[in-house]
């Protein structure tokens, strides 16, 4: 059986989840992920809020170790989760082309330039999935702290390490101690993580055998 060759453009969770689902559906698939960043799994901050854990199959992410959510957790460190999914993909022989910019896609052709030995190249694929998105015009502010008055925030999630992840719209809040501040463009931080996972799975399942 001939191998299917699939290109995935983007470095968000839905892009990585799409790759995992494709490999689950057909292990005779070559996955190439195009990423403009210097390190796989390195992306902008995004909400890590969830209702139930685990969110995906345990073989789809590498160990989160002390950041692994427990039964009382309602948030996970997005950056760590994203990185762990990327590591699991590399263990499944997916290829990451880092520091690589897509200059054009047309039909089944991807044109790109990057930091490798060949600065510009063109490659054909059986399927191309582009997860780059235009940013939403809805802006959310986020923060991580250990001491927050929970009634003051629109969205709240509790991480296993005892920190609290919160999101709100409007003016900045002046907590006494922010361990981290964030900003994110999207519709609703409550559903963002689970929606991206669902989108990746749905996209993968559009491939017809």
Backbone as JSON, one array per atom type, in Angstrom:
{
  "sequence": "XXXXXXXXXXXXXXXXXXXXXXXXXXXXXXXXXXXXXXXXXXXXXXXXXXXXXXXXXXXXXXXXXXXXXXXXXXXXXXXXXXXXXXXXXXXXXXXXXXXXXXXXXXXXXXXXXXXXXXXXXXXXXXXXXXXXXXXXXXXXXXXXXXXXXXXXXXXXXXXXXXXXXXXXXXXXXXXXXXXXXXXXXXXXXXXXXXXXXXXXXXXXXXXXX",
  "N": [[0.84, -1.19, 0.0], [0.55, 2.19, -0.89], [2.09, 4.97, 0.72], [0.31, 7.58, 2.33], [0.7, 11.05, 1.96], [0.77, 13.78, 3.97], [0.34, 17.22, 4.62], [0.53, 19.54, 7.25], [-0.22, 22.68, 8.33], [0.76, 25.0, 10.66], [0.91, 25.61, 14.25], [-0.73, 25.09, 16.38], [-2.85, 23.58, 18.92], [-4.99, 22.25, 17.67], [-3.93, 21.68, 15.16], [-1.88, 19.84, 15.79], [-3.38, 17.84, 17.05], [-4.94, 17.01, 14.92], [-2.99, 15.74, 13.38], [-2.32, 13.55, 15.04], [-4.79, 12.17, 15.05], [-5.06, 11.5, 12.35], [-2.92, 9.69, 12.08], [-3.81, 7.72, 13.81], [-6.02, 6.86, 12.39], [-4.89, 5.9, 10.04], [-2.0, 4.39, 9.92], [-0.14, 4.23, 7.94], [0.84, 6.71, 6.97], [2.53, 9.63, 6.07], [3.41, 12.37, 7.89], [3.91, 15.79, 7.65], [4.72, 18.64, 9.36], [4.47, 22.08, 9.19], [6.06, 24.8, 10.57], [6.48, 28.04, 11.75], [7.87, 28.82, 13.97], [10.77, 28.48, 16.16], [10.88, 26.22, 17.65], [9.18, 23.21, 18.13], [5.89, 23.12, 19.32], [5.99, 25.52, 20.55], [4.24, 28.26, 21.19], [1.84, 31.01, 21.13], [0.34, 32.15, 24.23], [-2.62, 30.6, 25.43], [-5.99, 29.76, 26.43], [-6.26, 27.27, 29.01], [-8.42, 25.97, 30.04], [-10.73, 23.44, 31.1], [-13.38, 20.94, 31.24], [-13.41, 18.18, 31.83], [-10.89, 15.76, 32.52], [-8.93, 13.06, 31.22], [-8.32, 15.01, 28.24], [-7.69, 14.02, 25.76], [-6.56, 10.98, 24.1], [-4.16, 9.18, 26.01], [-1.89, 8.46, 24.64], [-1.48, 10.47, 22.91], [-0.13, 12.55, 24.01], [2.92, 13.44, 25.63], [4.55, 12.84, 28.81], [3.24, 14.93, 31.37], [4.07, 15.15, 33.88], [4.54, 16.72, 36.93], [2.67, 18.58, 36.27], [0.42, 17.28, 35.47], [-3.04, 17.18, 35.34], [-5.35, 16.59, 38.07], [-8.24, 15.01, 39.65], [-9.59, 17.19, 40.69], [-8.8, 19.31, 39.19], [-9.27, 22.0, 36.87], [-7.98, 23.23, 34.87], [-5.13, 23.34, 32.69], [-1.65, 23.85, 32.08], [-1.35, 25.5, 29.2], [0.84, 25.83, 27.41], [2.62, 23.81, 28.21], [1.07, 21.53, 27.77], [0.66, 21.7, 25.0], [3.32, 21.43, 24.11], [3.86, 18.83, 25.01], [2.16, 17.34, 23.42], [3.3, 17.77, 20.93], [5.79, 16.51, 21.32], [4.96, 13.85, 21.6], [4.03, 13.45, 19.01], [6.39, 13.58, 17.52], [7.57, 11.24, 18.38], [6.03, 9.5, 17.04], [7.01, 9.57, 14.58], [6.39, 11.79, 13.04], [7.22, 14.57, 10.95], [8.77, 17.62, 11.62], [9.05, 20.73, 10.22], [10.8, 23.31, 11.08], [11.05, 26.88, 11.7], [10.03, 27.62, 9.26], [8.41, 29.09, 6.6], [5.35, 29.28, 4.97], [4.9, 30.09, 1.67], [3.13, 29.84, -0.39], [0.18, 28.02, -1.2], [-1.28, 25.74, -3.39], [-3.7, 23.87, -4.83], [-2.51, 20.68, -4.54], [0.0, 21.42, -3.82], [2.68, 22.74, -1.91], [4.48, 25.62, -1.32], [7.43, 26.75, 0.14], [9.7, 28.4, 2.43], [12.68, 28.34, 4.35], [14.92, 27.66, 7.12], [16.68, 25.69, 6.45], [19.06, 23.58, 4.61], [18.25, 23.86, 2.0], [16.94, 26.74, 1.06], [14.53, 27.5, -0.22], [11.67, 25.76, -1.38], [9.5, 23.37, -3.05], [6.79, 21.2, -2.59], [4.74, 18.34, -3.09], [1.59, 17.05, -1.9], [-0.75, 14.6, -0.69], [-2.84, 15.46, 0.87], [-3.59, 18.63, 2.28], [-3.68, 20.55, 5.15], [-4.53, 23.53, 6.58], [-4.01, 25.31, 9.38], [-3.69, 27.9, 10.13], [-5.02, 30.91, 11.31], [-7.17, 33.78, 11.08], [-7.04, 36.32, 13.52], [-9.44, 36.6, 16.1], [-11.72, 39.32, 16.78], [-12.37, 39.61, 19.37], [-11.05, 40.33, 22.38], [-9.35, 38.95, 25.12], [-8.16, 39.21, 28.44], [-5.74, 37.63, 30.51], [-4.62, 35.93, 33.51], [-2.33, 34.48, 35.87], [-2.26, 33.31, 39.14], [-1.83, 32.8, 42.7], [-3.49, 33.76, 44.53], [-6.48, 34.91, 44.4], [-9.47, 36.78, 44.15], [-12.16, 35.09, 43.45], [-14.74, 35.78, 42.53], [-14.45, 37.99, 40.98], [-13.85, 37.54, 38.33], [-14.41, 36.47, 34.92], [-13.9, 33.91, 33.85], [-12.62, 31.0, 35.28], [-10.07, 28.75, 36.2], [-8.61, 25.94, 37.84], [-5.38, 24.87, 38.47], [-3.25, 21.95, 38.83], [-1.0, 22.52, 40.29], [-1.7, 24.32, 42.18], [-2.0, 26.92, 41.37], [-4.1, 29.48, 39.92], [-5.94, 30.01, 37.02], [-7.19, 32.69, 35.25], [-9.55, 34.53, 33.24], [-10.66, 37.49, 31.63], [-12.66, 40.16, 30.27], [-12.13, 43.53, 29.23], [-10.82, 46.22, 31.23], [-7.46, 46.05, 32.57], [-6.67, 44.12, 35.48], [-5.56, 44.76, 38.74], [-4.06, 42.74, 40.46], [-2.42, 41.84, 43.52], [-0.28, 40.08, 43.25], [0.77, 38.86, 40.31], [1.66, 35.96, 38.77], [1.92, 35.51, 36.13], [0.91, 37.21, 33.21], [-1.44, 37.37, 30.5], [-2.69, 37.51, 27.1], [-5.34, 36.94, 24.82], [-6.99, 36.2, 21.79], [-10.21, 35.41, 20.95], [-13.33, 33.55, 21.06], [-14.5, 32.37, 23.46], [-12.96, 31.6, 26.42], [-13.69, 29.47, 28.03], [-14.39, 27.29, 26.44], [-12.41, 27.08, 24.58], [-10.06, 25.37, 24.45], [-11.11, 22.72, 24.33], [-12.67, 23.01, 22.06], [-10.73, 23.42, 20.07], [-9.43, 20.96, 20.09], [-11.54, 19.3, 19.27], [-11.94, 20.35, 16.71], [-9.56, 19.65, 15.44], [-9.78, 16.84, 15.37], [-12.13, 16.46, 13.84], [-11.32, 17.6, 11.42], [-9.24, 15.86, 10.64], [-10.69, 13.55, 10.16], [-11.88, 14.05, 7.77], [-10.45, 13.02, 5.74], [-10.68, 10.67, 3.23], [-10.6, 7.2, 3.01]],
  "CA": [[0.0, 0.0, 0.0], [1.31, 3.44, -0.97], [1.95, 5.85, 1.87], [-0.35, 8.87, 2.13], [1.57, 12.15, 2.35], [-0.11, 14.84, 4.47], [0.95, 18.44, 5.15], [-0.26, 20.28, 8.24], [0.38, 24.01, 8.49], [0.35, 25.63, 11.91], [1.52, 25.05, 15.46], [-1.73, 25.13, 17.45], [-3.25, 22.25, 19.39], [-5.84, 21.57, 16.69], [-3.05, 21.15, 14.12], [-1.21, 18.65, 16.31], [-4.39, 16.81, 17.28], [-5.28, 16.52, 13.6], [-1.93, 14.8, 12.99], [-2.49, 12.32, 15.82], [-5.98, 11.45, 14.6], [-4.74, 10.92, 11.03], [-2.07, 8.51, 12.3], [-4.66, 6.67, 14.39], [-6.89, 6.34, 11.33], [-4.08, 5.2, 9.04], [-0.6, 4.51, 10.33], [0.67, 4.32, 6.72], [0.74, 8.12, 6.57], [3.66, 10.5, 6.37], [2.93, 13.68, 8.34], [4.88, 16.89, 7.69], [4.16, 19.82, 10.0], [5.2, 23.3, 8.89], [5.98, 25.65, 11.75], [7.36, 29.21, 11.63], [8.62, 29.03, 15.2], [12.06, 27.8, 16.23], [10.76, 25.01, 18.46], [7.86, 22.6, 18.04], [5.1, 23.27, 20.54], [6.21, 26.85, 21.12], [3.2, 29.11, 20.59], [1.3, 32.05, 22.0], [-0.49, 31.68, 25.33], [-4.03, 30.38, 25.14], [-6.66, 29.19, 27.61], [-6.11, 25.86, 29.32], [-9.59, 25.59, 30.83], [-11.45, 22.26, 30.63], [-14.38, 20.38, 32.14], [-13.04, 16.83, 32.25], [-9.58, 15.27, 32.12], [-8.08, 13.57, 30.14], [-8.99, 15.6, 27.08], [-7.37, 13.2, 24.59], [-5.9, 9.72, 24.41], [-2.88, 9.38, 26.69], [-0.77, 8.28, 23.71], [-1.38, 11.69, 22.11], [0.74, 13.53, 24.66], [3.99, 12.91, 26.45], [4.29, 13.07, 30.23], [3.17, 16.28, 31.93], [4.71, 15.03, 35.17], [3.85, 17.4, 38.04], [1.6, 19.42, 35.74], [-0.71, 16.44, 35.06], [-4.23, 17.51, 36.13], [-6.0, 15.56, 38.86], [-9.7, 15.03, 39.59], [-10.13, 18.49, 41.08], [-8.27, 20.34, 38.29], [-10.12, 22.49, 35.77], [-7.11, 23.94, 33.93], [-3.8, 22.79, 32.47], [-0.78, 24.85, 31.46], [-1.51, 25.32, 27.75], [2.14, 25.69, 26.75], [3.17, 22.48, 28.53], [0.23, 20.54, 27.1], [0.98, 21.79, 23.58], [4.65, 20.86, 23.91], [3.8, 17.39, 25.22], [1.51, 16.76, 22.23], [4.31, 17.81, 19.87], [6.77, 15.46, 21.6], [4.34, 12.56, 21.26], [3.99, 13.35, 17.54], [7.74, 13.27, 17.04], [7.8, 9.83, 18.68], [5.27, 8.74, 16.04], [7.74, 9.8, 13.32], [5.97, 12.97, 12.29], [8.34, 15.45, 10.61], [8.55, 19.04, 11.88], [9.91, 21.68, 9.52], [10.77, 24.5, 11.92], [11.5, 28.13, 11.09], [9.64, 27.45, 7.86], [7.28, 29.93, 6.24], [4.63, 28.9, 3.76], [4.75, 31.24, 0.77], [1.97, 29.64, -1.26], [-0.41, 26.69, -1.37], [-2.13, 25.7, -4.58], [-4.04, 22.47, -5.08], [-1.79, 19.78, -3.64], [1.38, 21.91, -3.78], [3.08, 23.7, -0.88], [5.75, 26.31, -1.54], [7.88, 27.22, 1.45], [11.1, 28.81, 2.6], [13.04, 28.14, 5.74], [16.3, 27.82, 7.59], [17.44, 24.48, 6.15], [20.09, 23.65, 3.58], [17.59, 24.37, 0.8], [16.12, 27.81, 1.63], [13.21, 27.54, -0.84], [11.35, 24.47, -1.95], [8.12, 23.06, -3.38], [6.52, 19.79, -2.35], [3.34, 17.95, -3.31], [1.01, 16.22, -0.84], [-2.09, 14.07, -0.96], [-3.78, 16.32, 1.6], [-2.99, 19.8, 2.94], [-4.57, 21.16, 6.13], [-3.96, 24.8, 7.02], [-4.63, 25.72, 10.64], [-3.47, 29.31, 10.41], [-6.32, 31.57, 11.41], [-7.21, 35.22, 11.38], [-7.36, 36.53, 14.92], [-10.76, 37.12, 16.44], [-11.7, 40.69, 17.28], [-12.7, 39.58, 20.8], [-9.81, 40.26, 23.16], [-9.45, 38.55, 26.52], [-6.98, 39.32, 29.29], [-5.62, 36.49, 31.41], [-3.6, 36.01, 34.54], [-2.08, 33.32, 36.73], [-1.91, 33.74, 40.49], [-2.19, 31.87, 43.76], [-4.35, 34.47, 45.48], [-7.4, 35.68, 43.57], [-10.87, 36.83, 44.55], [-12.72, 34.41, 42.3], [-15.96, 36.4, 42.02], [-14.12, 39.15, 40.16], [-13.39, 37.15, 36.99], [-15.41, 35.82, 34.08], [-13.55, 32.51, 33.64], [-11.65, 30.58, 36.29], [-9.66, 27.35, 36.18], [-7.64, 25.61, 38.88], [-4.35, 23.95, 38.03], [-2.84, 20.98, 39.83], [0.09, 23.06, 41.11], [-2.26, 25.27, 43.14], [-2.24, 28.22, 40.76], [-5.43, 29.71, 39.36], [-5.93, 30.67, 35.72], [-8.42, 33.48, 35.09], [-9.69, 35.32, 32.02], [-11.71, 38.5, 31.7], [-12.65, 41.19, 29.22], [-12.16, 44.88, 29.77], [-9.58, 46.8, 31.74], [-6.55, 45.2, 33.34], [-6.92, 44.02, 36.92], [-4.31, 44.93, 39.49], [-3.86, 41.82, 41.58], [-1.17, 42.12, 44.23], [0.79, 39.24, 42.71], [0.54, 38.07, 39.11], [2.79, 35.14, 38.35], [1.98, 35.63, 34.68], [-0.23, 37.84, 32.54], [-1.6, 36.86, 29.15], [-3.77, 38.04, 26.29], [-5.78, 35.93, 23.86], [-8.1, 36.61, 20.94], [-11.09, 34.28, 20.68], [-14.73, 33.73, 21.45], [-14.8, 32.04, 24.85], [-11.9, 30.78, 27.01], [-14.23, 28.26, 28.66], [-14.5, 26.19, 25.49], [-11.38, 27.21, 23.54], [-9.19, 24.21, 24.38], [-11.88, 21.57, 23.86], [-13.09, 23.29, 20.68], [-9.58, 23.2, 19.19], [-9.23, 19.51, 20.0], [-12.61, 18.79, 18.43], [-11.7, 20.79, 15.34], [-8.49, 18.82, 14.88], [-10.3, 15.49, 15.1], [-13.08, 16.55, 12.72], [-10.55, 17.85, 10.19], [-8.54, 14.62, 10.29], [-11.64, 12.55, 9.67], [-12.37, 14.38, 6.42], [-9.69, 12.22, 4.76], [-11.39, 9.46, 2.83], [-9.69, 6.09, 2.75]],
  "C": [[0.88, 1.25, 0.0], [1.05, 4.3, 0.26], [1.21, 7.13, 1.47], [0.55, 9.96, 2.69], [0.71, 13.36, 2.71], [0.71, 16.0, 5.01], [0.0, 19.1, 6.12], [0.48, 21.58, 8.52], [-0.15, 24.64, 9.77], [0.92, 24.92, 13.11], [0.57, 25.16, 16.66], [-2.12, 23.7, 17.84], [-4.1, 21.54, 18.35], [-5.01, 21.0, 15.54], [-2.4, 19.85, 14.57], [-2.2, 17.5, 16.54], [-4.83, 16.2, 15.95], [-4.26, 15.47, 13.16], [-2.07, 13.48, 13.74], [-3.67, 11.5, 15.32], [-5.75, 10.8, 13.24], [-3.91, 9.66, 11.2], [-2.86, 7.38, 12.94], [-5.52, 6.03, 13.31], [-6.12, 5.5, 10.32], [-2.61, 5.4, 9.36], [0.36, 4.57, 9.13], [0.57, 5.73, 6.14], [2.01, 8.84, 6.98], [3.12, 11.89, 6.69], [4.08, 14.66, 8.33], [4.18, 18.11, 8.27], [5.06, 21.02, 9.73], [4.97, 24.3, 10.02], [6.96, 26.81, 11.6], [8.22, 29.42, 12.87], [9.9, 28.19, 15.2], [11.99, 26.47, 16.97], [9.34, 24.48, 18.36], [7.14, 22.73, 19.38], [5.29, 24.61, 21.21], [5.24, 27.81, 20.45], [2.75, 30.17, 21.59], [0.48, 31.41, 23.13], [-1.94, 31.56, 24.88], [-4.67, 29.74, 26.36], [-6.42, 27.7, 27.76], [-7.26, 25.31, 30.14], [-10.25, 24.34, 30.25], [-12.47, 21.83, 31.67], [-13.94, 19.03, 32.7], [-11.68, 16.45, 31.69], [-9.58, 13.75, 32.19], [-8.89, 14.07, 28.96], [-8.8, 14.75, 25.83], [-6.77, 11.88, 25.05], [-4.53, 9.98, 25.03], [-1.69, 9.15, 25.76], [-0.58, 9.5, 22.81], [-0.55, 12.78, 22.79], [1.76, 12.81, 25.52], [3.71, 13.28, 27.9], [4.26, 14.54, 30.61], [3.76, 16.32, 33.34], [3.92, 15.79, 36.24], [2.73, 18.33, 37.56], [0.4, 18.6, 35.25], [-1.92, 16.75, 35.92], [-4.74, 16.31, 36.93], [-7.51, 15.74, 38.82], [-10.3, 16.39, 39.93], [-9.66, 19.62, 40.16], [-9.31, 20.73, 37.24], [-9.31, 23.32, 34.78], [-5.77, 23.22, 33.85], [-2.95, 23.88, 31.84], [-0.76, 24.59, 29.95], [-0.17, 25.05, 27.08], [2.74, 24.31, 27.0], [2.39, 21.39, 27.8], [0.54, 20.52, 25.61], [2.33, 21.13, 23.29], [4.61, 19.34, 24.05], [3.13, 16.69, 24.05], [2.5, 16.73, 21.07], [5.36, 16.72, 20.08], [6.22, 14.09, 21.23], [4.26, 12.37, 19.75], [5.36, 12.98, 16.98], [8.08, 11.8, 17.29], [7.04, 8.92, 17.71], [5.8, 9.01, 14.64], [7.14, 10.89, 12.45], [7.19, 13.88, 12.08], [7.95, 16.91, 10.86], [9.55, 19.84, 11.06], [9.8, 23.02, 10.24], [11.37, 25.7, 11.2], [11.19, 28.12, 9.59], [8.35, 28.23, 7.59], [6.66, 29.44, 4.94], [4.44, 30.16, 2.9], [3.54, 31.1, -0.14], [1.49, 28.2, -1.16], [-1.35, 26.76, -2.56], [-2.41, 24.26, -4.92], [-3.35, 21.59, -4.07], [-0.32, 20.17, -3.48], [1.57, 22.91, -2.64], [4.42, 24.29, -1.27], [6.17, 26.93, -0.21], [9.34, 27.64, 1.41], [11.43, 28.71, 4.07], [14.52, 28.24, 5.99], [17.17, 26.61, 7.27], [18.47, 24.7, 5.07], [19.53, 24.17, 2.26], [16.61, 25.46, 1.24], [14.72, 27.9, 1.05], [12.93, 26.2, -1.49], [9.85, 24.37, -2.25], [7.92, 21.57, -3.19], [5.04, 19.51, -2.57], [2.89, 16.99, -2.21], [-0.34, 15.69, -1.3], [-3.16, 14.93, -0.3], [-3.0, 17.45, 2.26], [-4.04, 20.39, 3.88], [-3.88, 22.39, 6.71], [-4.7, 25.29, 8.25], [-4.28, 27.15, 11.03], [-4.81, 30.02, 10.37], [-6.15, 33.08, 11.55], [-7.65, 35.38, 12.83], [-8.76, 37.09, 15.09], [-10.63, 38.56, 16.93], [-12.12, 40.77, 18.75], [-11.41, 39.35, 21.6], [-10.11, 39.89, 24.61], [-8.09, 38.78, 27.2], [-6.95, 38.13, 30.23], [-4.53, 36.7, 32.43], [-3.5, 34.71, 35.31], [-1.64, 33.83, 38.09], [-2.24, 32.62, 41.47], [-3.19, 32.49, 44.73], [-5.27, 35.41, 44.72], [-8.8, 35.65, 44.19], [-11.7, 36.33, 43.37], [-13.96, 35.09, 41.72], [-15.68, 37.53, 41.05], [-13.81, 38.81, 38.71], [-14.45, 36.34, 36.26], [-15.17, 34.32, 33.97], [-12.43, 32.13, 34.59], [-11.35, 29.1, 36.14], [-8.58, 27.11, 37.22], [-6.67, 24.55, 38.36], [-3.9, 23.06, 39.18], [-1.76, 21.53, 40.75], [-0.38, 24.12, 42.1], [-2.46, 26.67, 42.58], [-3.63, 28.27, 40.13], [-5.28, 30.49, 38.06], [-7.26, 31.41, 35.53], [-8.37, 34.27, 33.79], [-10.84, 36.29, 32.2], [-11.59, 39.44, 30.5], [-12.74, 42.56, 29.87], [-10.81, 45.3, 30.3], [-8.76, 45.79, 32.52], [-6.9, 45.23, 34.82], [-5.58, 44.08, 37.65], [-4.28, 44.02, 40.71], [-2.52, 42.15, 42.25], [-0.01, 41.33, 43.63], [0.28, 38.48, 41.49], [1.8, 37.26, 38.85], [3.01, 35.24, 36.85], [0.75, 36.37, 34.2], [-0.24, 37.41, 31.08], [-2.65, 37.67, 28.41], [-4.09, 37.0, 25.22], [-6.96, 36.48, 23.08], [-8.93, 35.38, 20.59], [-12.46, 34.53, 21.25], [-14.96, 33.51, 22.93], [-13.7, 31.14, 25.42], [-12.41, 29.49, 27.65], [-14.16, 27.05, 27.73], [-13.33, 26.12, 24.51], [-10.56, 25.93, 23.37], [-9.93, 23.0, 23.81], [-12.36, 21.77, 22.43], [-11.95, 23.03, 19.7], [-9.31, 21.7, 19.01], [-10.28, 18.89, 19.09], [-12.42, 19.14, 16.97], [-10.61, 19.95, 14.68], [-8.96, 17.43, 14.51], [-11.23, 15.49, 13.9], [-12.33, 16.73, 11.4], [-9.83, 16.59, 9.72], [-9.48, 13.61, 9.65], [-12.28, 12.91, 8.35], [-11.59, 13.62, 5.35], [-10.45, 10.94, 4.48], [-10.39, 8.38, 2.49], [-9.87, 5.56, 1.33]]
}
